């Protein structure tokens, strides 16, 4: 049986597209509540800012963008980097 500690995502970074409203927003916030830092993208900058604020309120870091291109400079500015396996590390 899984315990809550078995599904914590602390130390992980996830990328959620379409994160301004609806399912994308809910998914981004769920990842944050389970301990992940979240890179969120959407064309809707205003609502995306609200999602980022909610991620930070959950105690996690977020980086936002209105394109689907993940810019290495933006990630580095947020303190993230590519890990040895090619994934994102906070």
GROMACS elastic network, one bead per residue, 0.5 to 0.9 nm:
[ bonds ]
;  ai    aj funct       b0    kb
    2     5     6  0.81018   500
    2     6     6  0.60450   500
    2     7     6  0.76656   500
    3     6     6  0.53399   500
    3     7     6  0.73639   500
    4     7     6  0.57078   500
    4     8     6  0.68175   500
    5     8     6  0.53835   500
    6     9     6  0.88317   500
    7    34     6  0.73446   500
    8    33     6  0.88414   500
    8    34     6  0.51763   500
    8    35     6  0.59016   500
    8    36     6  0.79319   500
    9    12     6  0.55048   500
    9    13     6  0.81819   500
    9    31     6  0.74646   500
    9    32     6  0.83714   500
    9    33     6  0.89292   500
    9    34     6  0.56076   500
    9    37     6  0.85125   500
   10    13     6  0.83941   500
   10    34     6  0.73095   500
   10    36     6  0.52045   500
   10    37     6  0.77625   500
   11    35     6  0.75259   500
   11    36     6  0.64634   500
   11    37     6  0.75441   500
   11    89     6  0.71925   500
   11    90     6  0.65057   500
   12    35     6  0.77140   500
   12    36     6  0.50795   500
   12    37     6  0.63490   500
   12    38     6  0.85734   500
   12    88     6  0.75669   500
   12    89     6  0.64290   500
   12    90     6  0.69071   500
   13    31     6  0.89671   500
   13    36     6  0.54661   500
   13    38     6  0.56086   500
   13    39     6  0.71977   500
   13    80     6  0.86846   500
   13    87     6  0.81583   500
   13    88     6  0.57992   500
   13    89     6  0.60876   500
   13    90     6  0.64243   500
   14    28     6  0.82980   500
   14    31     6  0.75733   500
   14    36     6  0.67173   500
   14    37     6  0.65115   500
   14    38     6  0.50584   500
   14    39     6  0.60750   500
   14    40     6  0.83249   500
   14    88     6  0.76781   500
   15    28     6  0.82444   500
   15    37     6  0.89066   500
   15    38     6  0.59607   500
   15    40     6  0.58083   500
   15    41     6  0.77857   500
   15    88     6  0.89997   500
   16    19     6  0.59668   500
   16    24     6  0.66141   500
   16    25     6  0.83519   500
   16    27     6  0.74985   500
   16    28     6  0.61210   500
   16    38     6  0.72259   500
   16    39     6  0.63335   500
   16    41     6  0.63558   500
   16    42     6  0.87737   500
   17    20     6  0.84341   500
   17    24     6  0.65223   500
   17    25     6  0.89082   500
   17    28     6  0.88071   500
   17    39     6  0.84917   500
   17    40     6  0.58979   500
   17    42     6  0.59502   500
   17    68     6  0.72413   500
   18    21     6  0.71522   500
   18    22     6  0.82658   500
   18    23     6  0.80286   500
   18    24     6  0.50590   500
   18    25     6  0.73079   500
   18    40     6  0.76788   500
   18    41     6  0.59597   500
   18    43     6  0.76611   500
   18    44     6  0.85223   500
   18    48     6  0.86951   500
   19    22     6  0.75055   500
   19    23     6  0.74675   500
   19    26     6  0.77482   500
   19    27     6  0.76652   500
   19    28     6  0.64203   500
   19    40     6  0.58209   500
   19    41     6  0.59062   500
   19    42     6  0.58095   500
   19    44     6  0.88372   500
   19    47     6  0.85156   500
   19    48     6  0.64110   500
   19    51     6  0.70685   500
   20    23     6  0.89465   500
   20    24     6  0.66959   500
   20    25     6  0.54440   500
   20    40     6  0.81542   500
   20    41     6  0.75512   500
   20    42     6  0.58856   500
   20    43     6  0.80519   500
   20    44     6  0.61796   500
   20    45     6  0.74710   500
   20    46     6  0.79200   500
   20    49     6  0.76365   500
   20    50     6  0.75182   500
   20    51     6  0.60049   500
   20    52     6  0.86819   500
   21    24     6  0.61548   500
   21    26     6  0.76698   500
   21    42     6  0.89361   500
   21    44     6  0.85946   500
   21    47     6  0.66882   500
   21    48     6  0.75192   500
   21    51     6  0.77975   500
   22    25     6  0.54466   500
   22    26     6  0.63833   500
   22    27     6  0.87272   500
   23    26     6  0.50111   500
   23    27     6  0.59842   500
   23    28     6  0.85235   500
   24    27     6  0.51041   500
   24    28     6  0.61413   500
   24    29     6  0.86250   500
   24    40     6  0.88799   500
   25    28     6  0.51730   500
   25    29     6  0.62267   500
   25    30     6  0.85840   500
   25    40     6  0.88332   500
   25    48     6  0.82554   500
   25    51     6  0.63031   500
   26    29     6  0.52005   500
   26    30     6  0.60834   500
   26    31     6  0.86787   500
   26    51     6  0.89330   500
   27    30     6  0.50489   500
   27    31     6  0.62398   500
   27    32     6  0.86363   500
   28    31     6  0.52771   500
   28    32     6  0.63190   500
   28    33     6  0.87579   500
   28    38     6  0.66780   500
   28    39     6  0.85107   500
   28    40     6  0.73018   500
   28    51     6  0.78708   500
   28    52     6  0.89158   500
   28    55     6  0.74974   500
   29    33     6  0.61081   500
   29    34     6  0.86082   500
   29    38     6  0.85560   500
   29    51     6  0.76079   500
   29    52     6  0.88975   500
   29    54     6  0.71354   500
   29    55     6  0.58713   500
   29    58     6  0.79252   500
   30    33     6  0.50471   500
   30    34     6  0.62668   500
   30    35     6  0.87744   500
   30    36     6  0.88733   500
   31    34     6  0.51491   500
   31    35     6  0.64978   500
   31    36     6  0.54454   500
   31    37     6  0.76258   500
   31    38     6  0.73082   500
   31    55     6  0.88968   500
   32    35     6  0.50967   500
   32    37     6  0.60644   500
   32    38     6  0.66521   500
   32    54     6  0.89467   500
   32    55     6  0.58593   500
   32    56     6  0.83391   500
   32    58     6  0.63439   500
   32    59     6  0.77050   500
   32    60     6  0.59512   500
   32    61     6  0.83473   500
   32    62     6  0.89981   500
   33    36     6  0.73664   500
   33    55     6  0.80209   500
   33    58     6  0.60528   500
   33    59     6  0.81909   500
   33    60     6  0.81134   500
   35    58     6  0.85476   500
   35    59     6  0.82002   500
   35    60     6  0.68847   500
   36    60     6  0.67732   500
   36    61     6  0.82078   500
   37    55     6  0.81774   500
   37    59     6  0.89418   500
   37    60     6  0.52477   500
   37    62     6  0.59527   500
   37    63     6  0.87002   500
   37    90     6  0.71918   500
   38    52     6  0.85388   500
   38    55     6  0.75654   500
   38    60     6  0.74717   500
   38    61     6  0.63801   500
   38    63     6  0.67690   500
   38    64     6  0.86613   500
   39    52     6  0.89402   500
   39    61     6  0.83478   500
   39    62     6  0.54123   500
   39    64     6  0.59723   500
   39    65     6  0.82264   500
   39    70     6  0.88082   500
   39    75     6  0.85715   500
   40    48     6  0.76321   500
   40    51     6  0.83925   500
   40    52     6  0.76045   500
   40    62     6  0.70294   500
   40    63     6  0.62618   500
   40    65     6  0.66489   500
   40    66     6  0.86719   500
   41    44     6  0.86534   500
   41    45     6  0.86524   500
   41    48     6  0.73428   500
   41    63     6  0.85070   500
   41    64     6  0.57137   500
   41    66     6  0.55072   500
   41    67     6  0.63230   500
   41    68     6  0.62531   500
   41    69     6  0.88396   500
   41    70     6  0.89445   500
   42    45     6  0.67176   500
   42    47     6  0.87314   500
   42    48     6  0.65070   500
   42    64     6  0.82210   500
   42    65     6  0.66980   500
   42    67     6  0.65207   500
   42    68     6  0.74867   500
   43    48     6  0.81822   500
   43    65     6  0.80446   500
   43    67     6  0.65315   500
   43    68     6  0.87824   500
   44    47     6  0.58301   500
   44    48     6  0.60187   500
   44    49     6  0.87484   500
   44    66     6  0.69363   500
   45    49     6  0.61555   500
   45    50     6  0.88440   500
   45    64     6  0.86320   500
   45    65     6  0.76731   500
   45    66     6  0.61712   500
   46    49     6  0.53620   500
   46    50     6  0.68476   500
   47    50     6  0.50242   500
   47    51     6  0.64217   500
   47    52     6  0.87403   500
   48    51     6  0.50118   500
   48    52     6  0.62215   500
   48    53     6  0.86173   500
   48    64     6  0.73397   500
   48    65     6  0.83054   500
   48    66     6  0.83402   500
   49    52     6  0.50320   500
   49    53     6  0.62016   500
   49    54     6  0.87121   500
   49    64     6  0.76486   500
   50    53     6  0.50480   500
   50    54     6  0.63316   500
   50    55     6  0.87268   500
   51    54     6  0.50797   500
   51    55     6  0.62420   500
   51    56     6  0.87117   500
   52    55     6  0.50133   500
   52    56     6  0.62573   500
   52    57     6  0.85633   500
   52    61     6  0.83421   500
   52    62     6  0.59868   500
   52    63     6  0.74904   500
   52    64     6  0.71266   500
   53    56     6  0.51500   500
   53    57     6  0.61472   500
   53    58     6  0.87482   500
   53    62     6  0.84878   500
   54    58     6  0.63520   500
   54    59     6  0.88851   500
   55    58     6  0.51596   500
   55    59     6  0.68351   500
   55    60     6  0.57855   500
   55    61     6  0.68693   500
   55    62     6  0.66059   500
   56    59     6  0.50397   500
   56    61     6  0.57406   500
   56    62     6  0.68152   500
   57    60     6  0.72981   500
   58    61     6  0.88806   500
   61    78     6  0.83888   500
   61    90     6  0.86731   500
   62    78     6  0.80170   500
   63    74     6  0.77333   500
   63    75     6  0.72773   500
   63    78     6  0.66109   500
   64    74     6  0.87995   500
   65    68     6  0.74999   500
   65    69     6  0.83044   500
   65    70     6  0.81705   500
   65    74     6  0.88566   500
   66    69     6  0.86732   500
   67    70     6  0.78391   500
   70    73     6  0.88217   500
   70    74     6  0.77461   500
   70    75     6  0.76645   500
   71    74     6  0.53677   500
   71    75     6  0.64371   500
   71    76     6  0.87273   500
   72    75     6  0.50693   500
   72    76     6  0.60421   500
   72    77     6  0.85317   500
   72    80     6  0.87503   500
   72    81     6  0.77539   500
   72    82     6  0.85865   500
   73    76     6  0.50700   500
   73    77     6  0.60976   500
   73    78     6  0.86384   500
   74    77     6  0.51075   500
   74    78     6  0.63678   500
   74    79     6  0.88346   500
   74    80     6  0.86746   500
   75    78     6  0.51104   500
   75    79     6  0.64329   500
   75    80     6  0.51259   500
   75    81     6  0.65309   500
   75    82     6  0.89374   500
   75    88     6  0.87878   500
   76    80     6  0.51005   500
   76    81     6  0.59413   500
   77    80     6  0.73797   500
   78    81     6  0.89429   500
   78    90     6  0.85023   500
   79    89     6  0.87455   500
   79    90     6  0.63865   500
   80    88     6  0.66710   500
   80    89     6  0.55365   500
   81    87     6  0.83351   500
   81    88     6  0.57044   500
   81    89     6  0.53748   500
   81    90     6  0.66998   500
   82    85     6  0.78334   500
   82    86     6  0.55164   500
   82    87     6  0.55046   500
   82    89     6  0.59516   500
   82    90     6  0.88806   500
   83    86     6  0.52022   500
   83    87     6  0.52624   500
   83    88     6  0.57062   500
   83    89     6  0.57031   500
   84    87     6  0.73445   500
   85    88     6  0.86823   500
